[in-house]
Amino acid sequence: MKAVITVVEKVTSEAHIDIPDGLSEPEIRQHIVDLYNSGEMQFDMNIFQADFESISAKIIKTQSEDEA
């Protein structure tokens, strides 16, 4: 018998960016979104946090088990 295990985690990474002075809150949000969408935002490769979401298993019968 075989099992396929699926683990779902939510991974949180950090990015340190400079925000121009004088931006309003909506402009700061847009600046961050623009950096992210352009690929210019570089995330630290160390995982800041990983939260366990779920685990599931699917049992797969092998051909030899069907014959037994």
PDB file of N, CA, C, O and CB in Angstrom:
ATOM      1  N   MET A   1       0.848  -1.161   0.000  1.00  0.00           N
ATOM      2  CA  MET A   1       0.000   0.000   0.000  1.00  0.00           C
ATOM      3  C   MET A   1       0.901   1.234   0.000  1.00  0.00           C
ATOM      4  O   MET A   1       1.963   1.245   0.622  1.00  0.00           O
ATOM      5  CB  MET A   1      -0.969  -0.007   1.220  1.00  0.00           C
ATOM      6  N   LYS A   2       0.466   2.249  -0.694  1.00  0.00           N
ATOM      7  CA  LYS A   2       1.190   3.512  -0.718  1.00  0.00           C
ATOM      8  C   LYS A   2       0.251   4.616  -0.274  1.00  0.00           C
ATOM      9  O   LYS A   2      -0.970   4.492  -0.370  1.00  0.00           O
ATOM     10  CB  LYS A   2       1.767   3.806  -2.129  1.00  0.00           C
ATOM     11  N   ALA A   3       0.829   5.680   0.204  1.00  0.00           N
ATOM     12  CA  ALA A   3       0.040   6.841   0.589  1.00  0.00           C
ATOM     13  C   ALA A   3       0.693   8.097   0.019  1.00  0.00           C
ATOM     14  O   ALA A   3       1.915   8.243   0.052  1.00  0.00           O
ATOM     15  CB  ALA A   3      -0.096   6.936   2.136  1.00  0.00           C
ATOM     16  N   VAL A   4      -0.120   8.985  -0.493  1.00  0.00           N
ATOM     17  CA  VAL A   4       0.344  10.288  -0.946  1.00  0.00           C
ATOM     18  C   VAL A   4      -0.047  11.276   0.144  1.00  0.00           C
ATOM     19  O   VAL A   4      -1.227  11.459   0.440  1.00  0.00           O
ATOM     20  CB  VAL A   4      -0.269  10.686  -2.357  1.00  0.00           C
ATOM     21  N   ILE A   5       0.960  11.909   0.736  1.00  0.00           N
ATOM     22  CA  ILE A   5       0.730  12.844   1.839  1.00  0.00           C
ATOM     23  C   ILE A   5       0.875  14.267   1.309  1.00  0.00           C
ATOM     24  O   ILE A   5       1.850  14.586   0.629  1.00  0.00           O
ATOM     25  CB  ILE A   5       1.725  12.584   3.021  1.00  0.00           C
ATOM     26  N   THR A   6      -0.092  15.112   1.621  1.00  0.00           N
ATOM     27  CA  THR A   6      -0.052  16.517   1.238  1.00  0.00           C
ATOM     28  C   THR A   6      -0.036  17.363   2.507  1.00  0.00           C
ATOM     29  O   THR A   6      -0.935  17.268   3.343  1.00  0.00           O
ATOM     30  CB  THR A   6      -1.266  16.890   0.326  1.00  0.00           C
ATOM     31  N   VAL A   7       0.989  18.183   2.636  1.00  0.00           N
ATOM     32  CA  VAL A   7       1.097  19.093   3.770  1.00  0.00           C
ATOM     33  C   VAL A   7       0.991  20.511   3.224  1.00  0.00           C
ATOM     34  O   VAL A   7       1.692  20.871   2.278  1.00  0.00           O
ATOM     35  CB  VAL A   7       2.441  18.879   4.564  1.00  0.00           C
ATOM     36  N   VAL A   8       0.125  21.305   3.814  1.00  0.00           N
ATOM     37  CA  VAL A   8      -0.053  22.695   3.392  1.00  0.00           C
ATOM     38  C   VAL A   8       0.447  23.590   4.515  1.00  0.00           C
ATOM     39  O   VAL A   8       0.006  23.482   5.660  1.00  0.00           O
ATOM     40  CB  VAL A   8      -1.555  23.007   3.042  1.00  0.00           C
ATOM     41  N   GLU A   9       1.384  24.484   4.163  1.00  0.00           N
ATOM     42  CA  GLU A   9       1.899  25.442   5.117  1.00  0.00           C
ATOM     43  C   GLU A   9       1.790  26.837   4.523  1.00  0.00           C
ATOM     44  O   GLU A   9       1.891  27.021   3.310  1.00  0.00           O
ATOM     45  CB  GLU A   9       3.357  25.115   5.501  1.00  0.00           C
ATOM     46  N   LYS A  10       1.589  27.787   5.372  1.00  0.00           N
ATOM     47  CA  LYS A  10       1.623  29.183   4.960  1.00  0.00           C
ATOM     48  C   LYS A  10       2.988  29.712   5.371  1.00  0.00           C
ATOM     49  O   LYS A  10       3.319  29.729   6.557  1.00  0.00           O
ATOM     50  CB  LYS A  10       0.442  30.025   5.603  1.00  0.00           C
ATOM     51  N   VAL A  11       3.784  30.146   4.392  1.00  0.00           N
ATOM     52  CA  VAL A  11       5.140  30.605   4.654  1.00  0.00           C
ATOM     53  C   VAL A  11       5.160  32.126   4.608  1.00  0.00           C
ATOM     54  O   VAL A  11       4.636  32.739   3.678  1.00  0.00           O
ATOM     55  CB  VAL A  11       6.144  30.003   3.631  1.00  0.00           C
ATOM     56  N   THR A  12       5.768  32.722   5.615  1.00  0.00           N
ATOM     57  CA  THR A  12       5.883  34.171   5.690  1.00  0.00           C
ATOM     58  C   THR A  12       7.344  34.561   5.553  1.00  0.00           C
ATOM     59  O   THR A  12       8.191  34.068   6.298  1.00  0.00           O
ATOM     60  CB  THR A  12       5.291  34.711   7.015  1.00  0.00           C
ATOM     61  N   SER A  13       7.646  35.439   4.609  1.00  0.00           N
ATOM     62  CA  SER A  13       8.997  35.952   4.410  1.00  0.00           C
ATOM     63  C   SER A  13       8.992  37.447   4.666  1.00  0.00           C
ATOM     64  O   SER A  13       7.938  38.083   4.671  1.00  0.00           O
ATOM     65  CB  SER A  13       9.517  35.635   2.982  1.00  0.00           C
ATOM     66  N   GLU A  14      10.173  38.002   4.877  1.00  0.00           N
ATOM     67  CA  GLU A  14      10.303  39.435   5.098  1.00  0.00           C
ATOM     68  C   GLU A  14      11.059  40.080   3.954  1.00  0.00           C
ATOM     69  O   GLU A  14      11.950  39.473   3.361  1.00  0.00           O
ATOM     70  CB  GLU A  14      11.007  39.717   6.425  1.00  0.00           C
ATOM     71  N   ALA A  15      10.699  41.305   3.652  1.00  0.00           N
ATOM     72  CA  ALA A  15      11.452  42.130   2.714  1.00  0.00           C
ATOM     73  C   ALA A  15      11.685  43.473   3.399  1.00  0.00           C
ATOM     74  O   ALA A  15      10.785  44.018   4.037  1.00  0.00           O
ATOM     75  CB  ALA A  15      10.690  42.301   1.335  1.00  0.00           C
ATOM     76  N   HIS A  16      12.884  43.994   3.262  1.00  0.00           N
ATOM     77  CA  HIS A  16      13.221  45.295   3.832  1.00  0.00           C
ATOM     78  C   HIS A  16      13.340  46.273   2.676  1.00  0.00           C
ATOM     79  O   HIS A  16      14.208  46.120   1.816  1.00  0.00           O
ATOM     80  CB  HIS A  16      14.549  45.239   4.680  1.00  0.00           C
ATOM     81  N   ILE A  17      12.475  47.272   2.650  1.00  0.00           N
ATOM     82  CA  ILE A  17      12.449  48.220   1.535  1.00  0.00           C
ATOM     83  C   ILE A  17      12.474  49.646   2.071  1.00  0.00           C
ATOM     84  O   ILE A  17      12.124  49.902   3.224  1.00  0.00           O
ATOM     85  CB  ILE A  17      11.197  47.996   0.648  1.00  0.00           C
ATOM     86  N   ASP A  18      12.892  50.558   1.219  1.00  0.00           N
ATOM     87  CA  ASP A  18      12.865  51.971   1.547  1.00  0.00           C
ATOM     88  C   ASP A  18      11.599  52.581   0.965  1.00  0.00           C
ATOM     89  O   ASP A  18      11.266  52.362  -0.200  1.00  0.00           O
ATOM     90  CB  ASP A  18      14.132  52.696   1.015  1.00  0.00           C
ATOM     91  N   ILE A  19      10.902  53.345   1.787  1.00  0.00           N
ATOM     92  CA  ILE A  19       9.680  54.028   1.364  1.00  0.00           C
ATOM     93  C   ILE A  19      10.010  55.517   1.262  1.00  0.00           C
ATOM     94  O   ILE A  19      10.525  56.099   2.217  1.00  0.00           O
ATOM     95  CB  ILE A  19       8.481  53.765   2.371  1.00  0.00           C
ATOM     96  N   PRO A  20       9.724  56.130   0.132  1.00  0.00           N
ATOM     97  CA  PRO A  20       9.984  57.567   0.007  1.00  0.00           C
ATOM     98  C   PRO A  20       9.181  58.365   1.039  1.00  0.00           C
ATOM     99  O   PRO A  20       8.042  58.025   1.360  1.00  0.00           O
ATOM    100  CB  PRO A  20       9.643  58.050  -1.416  1.00  0.00           C
ATOM    101  N   ASP A  21       9.791  59.417   1.543  1.00  0.00           N
ATOM    102  CA  ASP A  21       9.113  60.290   2.504  1.00  0.00           C
ATOM    103  C   ASP A  21       7.950  61.012   1.839  1.00  0.00           C
ATOM    104  O   ASP A  21       7.957  61.252   0.631  1.00  0.00           O
ATOM    105  CB  ASP A  21      10.100  61.310   3.103  1.00  0.00           C
ATOM    106  N   GLY A  22       6.956  61.351   2.643  1.00  0.00           N
ATOM    107  CA  GLY A  22       5.860  62.187   2.182  1.00  0.00           C
ATOM    108  C   GLY A  22       4.718  61.465   1.489  1.00  0.00           C
ATOM    109  O   GLY A  22       3.797  62.113   0.991  1.00  0.00           O
ATOM    110  N   LEU A  23       4.756  60.130   1.444  1.00  0.00           N
ATOM    111  CA  LEU A  23       3.668  59.393   0.801  1.00  0.00           C
ATOM    112  C   LEU A  23       2.511  59.205   1.775  1.00  0.00           C
ATOM    113  O   LEU A  23       2.716  59.020   2.975  1.00  0.00           O
ATOM    114  CB  LEU A  23       4.165  58.024   0.287  1.00  0.00           C
ATOM    115  N   SER A  24       1.296  59.255   1.243  1.00  0.00           N
ATOM    116  CA  SER A  24       0.120  58.950   2.061  1.00  0.00           C
ATOM    117  C   SER A  24       0.017  57.433   2.211  1.00  0.00           C
ATOM    118  O   SER A  24       0.733  56.695   1.534  1.00  0.00           O
ATOM    119  CB  SER A  24      -1.188  59.543   1.424  1.00  0.00           C
ATOM    120  N   GLU A  25      -0.862  56.967   3.088  1.00  0.00           N
ATOM    121  CA  GLU A  25      -1.024  55.527   3.290  1.00  0.00           C
ATOM    122  C   GLU A  25      -1.406  54.791   2.005  1.00  0.00           C
ATOM    123  O   GLU A  25      -0.816  53.751   1.712  1.00  0.00           O
ATOM    124  CB  GLU A  25      -2.075  55.273   4.350  1.00  0.00           C
ATOM    125  N   PRO A  26      -2.381  55.296   1.220  1.00  0.00           N
ATOM    126  CA  PRO A  26      -2.687  54.616  -0.050  1.00  0.00           C
ATOM    127  C   PRO A  26      -1.490  54.614  -1.022  1.00  0.00           C
ATOM    128  O   PRO A  26      -1.296  53.650  -1.763  1.00  0.00           O
ATOM    129  CB  PRO A  26      -3.893  55.289  -0.720  1.00  0.00           C
ATOM    130  N   GLU A  27      -0.709  55.673  -1.016  1.00  0.00           N
ATOM    131  CA  GLU A  27       0.470  55.729  -1.900  1.00  0.00           C
ATOM    132  C   GLU A  27       1.546  54.743  -1.439  1.00  0.00           C
ATOM    133  O   GLU A  27       2.240  54.151  -2.266  1.00  0.00           O
ATOM    134  CB  GLU A  27       1.051  57.164  -1.940  1.00  0.00           C
ATOM    135  N   ILE A  28       1.685  54.566  -0.129  1.00  0.00           N
ATOM    136  CA  ILE A  28       2.633  53.574   0.390  1.00  0.00           C
ATOM    137  C   ILE A  28       2.203  52.178  -0.040  1.00  0.00           C
ATOM    138  O   ILE A  28       3.026  51.380  -0.488  1.00  0.00           O
ATOM    139  CB  ILE A  28       2.734  53.658   1.936  1.00  0.00           C
ATOM    140  N   ARG A  29       0.912  51.885   0.097  1.00  0.00           N
ATOM    141  CA  ARG A  29       0.397  50.573  -0.344  1.00  0.00           C
ATOM    142  C   ARG A  29       0.688  50.354  -1.831  1.00  0.00           C
ATOM    143  O   ARG A  29       1.148  49.284  -2.229  1.00  0.00           O
ATOM    144  CB  ARG A  29      -1.133  50.468  -0.078  1.00  0.00           C
ATOM    145  N   GLN A  30       0.417  51.371  -2.642  1.00  0.00           N
ATOM    146  CA  GLN A  30       0.636  51.249  -4.079  1.00  0.00           C
ATOM    147  C   GLN A  30       2.119  51.077  -4.392  1.00  0.00           C
ATOM    148  O   GLN A  30       2.480  50.304  -5.279  1.00  0.00           O
ATOM    149  CB  GLN A  30       0.081  52.474  -4.809  1.00  0.00           C
ATOM    150  N   HIS A  31       2.972  51.787  -3.677  1.00  0.00           N
ATOM    151  CA  HIS A  31       4.426  51.666  -3.865  1.00  0.00           C
ATOM    152  C   HIS A  31       4.880  50.225  -3.591  1.00  0.00           C
ATOM    153  O   HIS A  31       5.667  49.656  -4.348  1.00  0.00           O
ATOM    154  CB  HIS A  31       5.183  52.658  -2.932  1.00  0.00           C
ATOM    155  N   ILE A  32       4.369  49.648  -2.497  1.00  0.00           N
ATOM    156  CA  ILE A  32       4.726  48.272  -2.140  1.00  0.00           C
ATOM    157  C   ILE A  32       4.226  47.294  -3.201  1.00  0.00           C
ATOM    158  O   ILE A  32       4.961  46.396  -3.611  1.00  0.00           O
ATOM    159  CB  ILE A  32       4.146  47.903  -0.760  1.00  0.00           C
ATOM    160  N   VAL A  33       2.980  47.463  -3.646  1.00  0.00           N
ATOM    161  CA  VAL A  33       2.413  46.589  -4.682  1.00  0.00           C
ATOM    162  C   VAL A  33       3.223  46.706  -5.972  1.00  0.00           C
ATOM    163  O   VAL A  33       3.512  45.699  -6.618  1.00  0.00           O
ATOM    164  CB  VAL A  33       0.925  46.943  -4.947  1.00  0.00           C
ATOM    165  N   ASP A  34       3.588  47.933  -6.350  1.00  0.00           N
ATOM    166  CA  ASP A  34       4.373  48.139  -7.567  1.00  0.00           C
ATOM    167  C   ASP A  34       5.735  47.454  -7.471  1.00  0.00           C
ATOM    168  O   ASP A  34       6.181  46.826  -8.432  1.00  0.00           O
ATOM    169  CB  ASP A  34       4.557  49.636  -7.832  1.00  0.00           C
ATOM    170  N   LEU A  35       6.400  47.570  -6.314  1.00  0.00           N
ATOM    171  CA  LEU A  35       7.693  46.903  -6.128  1.00  0.00           C
ATOM    172  C   LEU A  35       7.536  45.388  -6.236  1.00  0.00           C
ATOM    173  O   LEU A  35       8.350  44.716  -6.869  1.00  0.00           O
ATOM    174  CB  LEU A  35       8.307  47.279  -4.762  1.00  0.00           C
ATOM    175  N   TYR A  36       6.490  44.862  -5.618  1.00  0.00           N
ATOM    176  CA  TYR A  36       6.251  43.416  -5.660  1.00  0.00           C
ATOM    177  C   TYR A  36       5.976  42.944  -7.087  1.00  0.00           C
ATOM    178  O   TYR A  36       6.567  41.970  -7.552  1.00  0.00           O
ATOM    179  CB  TYR A  36       5.074  43.042  -4.745  1.00  0.00           C
ATOM    180  N   ASN A  37       5.072  43.645  -7.777  1.00  0.00           N
ATOM    181  CA  ASN A  37       4.684  43.244  -9.131  1.00  0.00           C
ATOM    182  C   ASN A  37       5.828  43.361 -10.127  1.00  0.00           C
ATOM    183  O   ASN A  37       5.885  42.602 -11.094  1.00  0.00           O
ATOM    184  CB  ASN A  37       3.520  44.082  -9.603  1.00  0.00           C
ATOM    185  N   SER A  38       6.732  44.293  -9.906  1.00  0.00           N
ATOM    186  CA  SER A  38       7.853  44.486 -10.834  1.00  0.00           C
ATOM    187  C   SER A  38       8.985  43.493 -10.583  1.00  0.00           C
ATOM    188  O   SER A  38       9.904  43.378 -11.394  1.00  0.00           O
ATOM    189  CB  SER A  38       8.387  45.908 -10.722  1.00  0.00           C
ATOM    190  N   GLY A  39       8.919  42.780  -9.468  1.00  0.00           N
ATOM    191  CA  GLY A  39       9.990  41.837  -9.124  1.00  0.00           C
ATOM    192  C   GLY A  39      11.164  42.511  -8.440  1.00  0.00           C
ATOM    193  O   GLY A  39      12.180  41.864  -8.186  1.00  0.00           O
ATOM    194  N   GLU A  40      11.048  43.796  -8.138  1.00  0.00           N
ATOM    195  CA  GLU A  40      12.138  44.529  -7.501  1.00  0.00           C
ATOM    196  C   GLU A  40      12.226  44.270  -6.003  1.00  0.00           C
ATOM    197  O   GLU A  40      13.256  44.547  -5.389  1.00  0.00           O
ATOM    198  CB  GLU A  40      11.975  46.003  -7.746  1.00  0.00           C
ATOM    199  N   MET A  41      11.168  43.745  -5.412  1.00  0.00           N
ATOM    200  CA  MET A  41      11.183  43.491  -3.975  1.00  0.00           C
ATOM    201  C   MET A  41      11.912  42.180  -3.733  1.00  0.00           C
ATOM    202  O   MET A  41      11.485  41.125  -4.202  1.00  0.00           O
ATOM    203  CB  MET A  41       9.733  43.447  -3.386  1.00  0.00           C
ATOM    204  N   GLN A  42      13.007  42.252  -3.004  1.00  0.00           N
ATOM    205  CA  GLN A  42      13.815  41.068  -2.721  1.00  0.00           C
ATOM    206  C   GLN A  42      13.517  40.588  -1.306  1.00  0.00           C
ATOM    207  O   GLN A  42      13.763  41.299  -0.332  1.00  0.00           O
ATOM    208  CB  GLN A  42      15.332  41.370  -2.894  1.00  0.00           C
ATOM    209  N   PHE A  43      12.989  39.385  -1.208  1.00  0.00           N
ATOM    210  CA  PHE A  43      12.669  38.814   0.092  1.00  0.00           C
ATOM    211  C   PHE A  43      13.902  38.145   0.672  1.00  0.00           C
ATOM    212  O   PHE A  43      14.697  37.548  -0.054  1.00  0.00           O
ATOM    213  CB  PHE A  43      11.508  37.810  -0.018  1.00  0.00           C
ATOM    214  N   ASP A  44      14.056  38.248   1.989  1.00  0.00           N
ATOM    215  CA  ASP A  44      15.105  37.501   2.666  1.00  0.00           C
ATOM    216  C   ASP A  44      14.794  36.028   2.477  1.00  0.00           C
ATOM    217  O   ASP A  44      13.655  35.602   2.668  1.00  0.00           O
ATOM    218  CB  ASP A  44      15.207  37.880   4.189  1.00  0.00           C
ATOM    219  N   MET A  45      15.796  35.249   2.103  1.00  0.00           N
ATOM    220  CA  MET A  45      15.549  33.849   1.816  1.00  0.00           C
ATOM    221  C   MET A  45      15.335  33.015   3.079  1.00  0.00           C
ATOM    222  O   MET A  45      14.838  31.892   2.996  1.00  0.00           O
ATOM    223  CB  MET A  45      16.695  33.288   1.025  1.00  0.00           C
ATOM    224  N   ASN A  46      15.699  33.542   4.234  1.00  0.00           N
ATOM    225  CA  ASN A  46      15.386  32.828   5.466  1.00  0.00           C
ATOM    226  C   ASN A  46      13.890  32.938   5.712  1.00  0.00           C
ATOM    227  O   ASN A  46      13.325  34.032   5.685  1.00  0.00           O
ATOM    228  CB  ASN A  46      16.200  33.392   6.676  1.00  0.00           C
ATOM    229  N   ILE A  47      13.265  31.818   5.948  1.00  0.00           N
ATOM    230  CA  ILE A  47      11.829  31.829   6.192  1.00  0.00           C
ATOM    231  C   ILE A  47      11.596  32.458   7.562  1.00  0.00           C
ATOM    232  O   ILE A  47      12.147  32.009   8.566  1.00  0.00           O
ATOM    233  CB  ILE A  47      11.219  30.381   6.116  1.00  0.00           C
ATOM    234  N   PHE A  48      10.789  33.484   7.588  1.00  0.00           N
ATOM    235  CA  PHE A  48      10.500  34.206   8.825  1.00  0.00           C
ATOM    236  C   PHE A  48       9.560  33.396   9.710  1.00  0.00           C
ATOM    237  O   PHE A  48       9.727  33.347  10.929  1.00  0.00           O
ATOM    238  CB  PHE A  48       9.888  35.583   8.518  1.00  0.00           C
ATOM    239  N   GLN A  49       8.579  32.768   9.091  1.00  0.00           N
ATOM    240  CA  GLN A  49       7.582  32.017   9.856  1.00  0.00           C
ATOM    241  C   GLN A  49       6.897  31.032   8.925  1.00  0.00           C
ATOM    242  O   GLN A  49       6.615  31.358   7.772  1.00  0.00           O
ATOM    243  CB  GLN A  49       6.540  32.969  10.521  1.00  0.00           C
ATOM    244  N   ALA A  50       6.627  29.827   9.418  1.00  0.00           N
ATOM    245  CA  ALA A  50       5.854  28.845   8.662  1.00  0.00           C
ATOM    246  C   ALA A  50       4.738  28.340   9.564  1.00  0.00           C
ATOM    247  O   ALA A  50       4.996  27.795  10.637  1.00  0.00           O
ATOM    248  CB  ALA A  50       6.756  27.663   8.156  1.00  0.00           C
ATOM    249  N   ASP A  51       3.514  28.519   9.131  1.00  0.00           N
ATOM    250  CA  ASP A  51       2.353  28.089   9.902  1.00  0.00           C
ATOM    251  C   ASP A  51       1.741  26.855   9.258  1.00  0.00           C
ATOM    252  O   ASP A  51       1.442  26.854   8.064  1.00  0.00           O
ATOM    253  CB  ASP A  51       1.308  29.222  10.007  1.00  0.00           C
ATOM    254  N   PHE A  52       1.557  25.817  10.042  1.00  0.00           N
ATOM    255  CA  PHE A  52       0.934  24.585   9.578  1.00  0.00           C
ATOM    256  C   PHE A  52      -0.536  24.857   9.290  1.00  0.00           C
ATOM    257  O   PHE A  52      -1.253  25.385  10.140  1.00  0.00           O
ATOM    258  CB  PHE A  52       1.094  23.447  10.624  1.00  0.00           C
ATOM    259  N   GLU A  53      -0.978  24.497   8.102  1.00  0.00           N
ATOM    260  CA  GLU A  53      -2.374  24.700   7.712  1.00  0.00           C
ATOM    261  C   GLU A  53      -3.151  23.381   7.768  1.00  0.00           C
ATOM    262  O   GLU A  53      -4.186  23.295   8.429  1.00  0.00           O
ATOM    263  CB  GLU A  53      -2.453  25.307   6.297  1.00  0.00           C
ATOM    264  N   SER A  54      -2.649  22.354   7.071  1.00  0.00           N
ATOM    265  CA  SER A  54      -3.389  21.087   7.039  1.00  0.00           C
ATOM    266  C   SER A  54      -2.477  19.963   6.566  1.00  0.00           C
ATOM    267  O   SER A  54      -1.413  20.200   5.996  1.00  0.00           O
ATOM    268  CB  SER A  54      -4.631  21.197   6.119  1.00  0.00           C
ATOM    269  N   ILE A  55      -2.919  18.733   6.816  1.00  0.00           N
ATOM    270  CA  ILE A  55      -2.241  17.542   6.300  1.00  0.00           C
ATOM    271  C   ILE A  55      -3.328  16.561   5.869  1.00  0.00           C
ATOM    272  O   ILE A  55      -4.340  16.405   6.552  1.00  0.00           O
ATOM    273  CB  ILE A  55      -1.273  16.899   7.381  1.00  0.00           C
ATOM    274  N   SER A  56      -3.112  15.910   4.747  1.00  0.00           N
ATOM    275  CA  SER A  56      -4.078  14.913   4.283  1.00  0.00           C
ATOM    276  C   SER A  56      -3.318  13.750   3.661  1.00  0.00           C
ATOM    277  O   SER A  56      -2.164  13.890   3.256  1.00  0.00           O
ATOM    278  CB  SER A  56      -5.084  15.530   3.260  1.00  0.00           C
ATOM    279  N   ALA A  57      -3.975  12.612   3.590  1.00  0.00           N
ATOM    280  CA  ALA A  57      -3.368  11.417   3.010  1.00  0.00           C
ATOM    281  C   ALA A  57      -4.360  10.738   2.084  1.00  0.00           C
ATOM    282  O   ALA A  57      -5.551  10.654   2.385  1.00  0.00           O
ATOM    283  CB  ALA A  57      -2.903  10.441   4.112  1.00  0.00           C
ATOM    284  N   LYS A  58      -3.863  10.259   0.964  1.00  0.00           N
ATOM    285  CA  LYS A  58      -4.679   9.479   0.031  1.00  0.00           C
ATOM    286  C   LYS A  58      -4.032   8.103  -0.074  1.00  0.00           C
ATOM    287  O   LYS A  58      -2.876   7.983  -0.479  1.00  0.00           O
ATOM    288  CB  LYS A  58      -4.793  10.181  -1.390  1.00  0.00           C
ATOM    289  N   ILE A  59      -4.779   7.071   0.291  1.00  0.00           N
ATOM    290  CA  ILE A  59      -4.269   5.700   0.256  1.00  0.00           C
ATOM    291  C   ILE A  59      -4.445   5.158  -1.154  1.00  0.00           C
ATOM    292  O   ILE A  59      -5.522   5.259  -1.741  1.00  0.00           O
ATOM    293  CB  ILE A  59      -4.998   4.791   1.301  1.00  0.00           C
ATOM    294  N   ILE A  60      -3.378   4.583  -1.685  1.00  0.00           N
ATOM    295  CA  ILE A  60      -3.396   4.020  -3.034  1.00  0.00           C
ATOM    296  C   ILE A  60      -3.108   2.531  -2.936  1.00  0.00           C
ATOM    297  O   ILE A  60      -2.059   2.119  -2.441  1.00  0.00           O
ATOM    298  CB  ILE A  60      -2.359   4.731  -3.963  1.00  0.00           C
ATOM    299  N   LYS A  61      -4.043   1.740  -3.409  1.00  0.00           N
ATOM    300  CA  LYS A  61      -3.814   0.296  -3.422  1.00  0.00           C
ATOM    301  C   LYS A  61      -2.921  -0.051  -4.602  1.00  0.00           C
ATOM    302  O   LYS A  61      -3.125   0.443  -5.711  1.00  0.00           O
ATOM    303  CB  LYS A  61      -5.157  -0.488  -3.496  1.00  0.00           C
ATOM    304  N   THR A  62      -1.932  -0.900  -4.361  1.00  0.00           N
ATOM    305  CA  THR A  62      -1.068  -1.355  -5.439  1.00  0.00           C
ATOM    306  C   THR A  62      -1.687  -2.587  -6.075  1.00  0.00           C
ATOM    307  O   THR A  62      -2.581  -3.208  -5.499  1.00  0.00           O
ATOM    308  CB  THR A  62       0.363  -1.656  -4.922  1.00  0.00           C
ATOM    309  N   GLN A  63      -1.218  -2.937  -7.248  1.00  0.00           N
ATOM    310  CA  GLN A  63      -1.788  -4.054  -7.997  1.00  0.00           C
ATOM    311  C   GLN A  63      -1.671  -5.353  -7.209  1.00  0.00           C
ATOM    312  O   GLN A  63      -2.587  -6.174  -7.247  1.00  0.00           O
ATOM    313  CB  GLN A  63      -1.095  -4.198  -9.356  1.00  0.00           C
ATOM    314  N   SER A  64      -0.563  -5.560  -6.493  1.00  0.00           N
ATOM    315  CA  SER A  64      -0.388  -6.799  -5.735  1.00  0.00           C
ATOM    316  C   SER A  64      -1.399  -6.910  -4.600  1.00  0.00           C
ATOM    317  O   SER A  64      -1.786  -8.021  -4.238  1.00  0.00           O
ATOM    318  CB  SER A  64       1.029  -6.880  -5.176  1.00  0.00           C
ATOM    319  N   GLU A  65      -1.832  -5.800  -4.034  1.00  0.00           N
ATOM    320  CA  GLU A  65      -2.840  -5.840  -2.988  1.00  0.00           C
ATOM    321  C   GLU A  65      -4.211  -6.201  -3.548  1.00  0.00           C
ATOM    322  O   GLU A  65      -5.008  -6.866  -2.885  1.00  0.00           O
ATOM    323  CB  GLU A  65      -2.904  -4.503  -2.270  1.00  0.00           C
ATOM    324  N   ASP A  66      -4.483  -5.749  -4.790  1.00  0.00           N
ATOM    325  CA  ASP A  66      -5.767  -6.071  -5.402  1.00  0.00           C
ATOM    326  C   ASP A  66      -5.890  -7.569  -5.675  1.00  0.00           C
ATOM    327  O   ASP A  66      -6.988  -8.125  -5.667  1.00  0.00           O
ATOM    328  CB  ASP A  66      -5.947  -5.283  -6.700  1.00  0.00           C
ATOM    329  N   GLU A  67      -4.753  -8.210  -5.916  1.00  0.00           N
ATOM    330  CA  GLU A  67      -4.758  -9.629  -6.226  1.00  0.00           C
ATOM    331  C   GLU A  67      -4.843 -10.487  -4.960  1.00  0.00           C
ATOM    332  O   GLU A  67      -5.238 -11.651  -5.027  1.00  0.00           O
ATOM    333  CB  GLU A  67      -3.512  -9.991  -7.018  1.00  0.00           C
ATOM    334  N   ALA A  68      -4.477  -9.919  -3.812  1.00  0.00           N
ATOM    335  CA  ALA A  68      -4.430 -10.689  -2.565  1.00  0.00           C
ATOM    336  C   ALA A  68      -5.821 -10.923  -1.994  1.00  0.00           C
ATOM    337  O   ALA A  68      -5.959 -11.555  -0.946  1.00  0.00           O
ATOM    338  CB  ALA A  68      -3.566  -9.973  -1.535  1.00  0.00           C
TER     339      ALA A  68
END
